[in-house]
Amino acid sequence: MPRLNDVDPWLIGDDWANCALISVRQPHAQSVFTVVGDKLLPMGTALVHEPISKCPAKTLLALIVPYFGQAVDVRACLMLEGAADHLDRPILYRGLLLPLSDDDKRIDAVLIAANFGDIRKGEDNGAVTRLVWSHSFG
């Protein structure tokens, strides 16, 4: 299982703006954001050290965060995709939740990486969020 110190923003580069990092707490609702990329939030919004319950509605991040507990509980990397509104514009997206552990036993954090683009004319904008892939770390 990847470790938290394996995540290097310098190596991720410009894609870091599409990433978030959540520190795991028990119960999961008390987990907090430690990093949130600026492309995942409305301009001027900061969530660092805020509980995941403070995630703004109608954002891509708000669609992905509900799967956080599943990624932790089943110790699995999850990939989601769908169509939604993000910051008042229709998008198609994919999101990945990757559990991180320093000791291969306890999940310390979850990395979220997401990409998205505007829905173009003729593309299906009725797709709901669905789990398309899962890899368990056992």
Helices and strands as residue ranges (DSSP letters): G 4-6, H 9-12, G 13-18, E 19-23, G 28-30, E 32-36, G 38-40, G 52-54, H 60-64, G 65-67, H 68-73, E 76-86, E 89-100, E 109-118, E 130-136
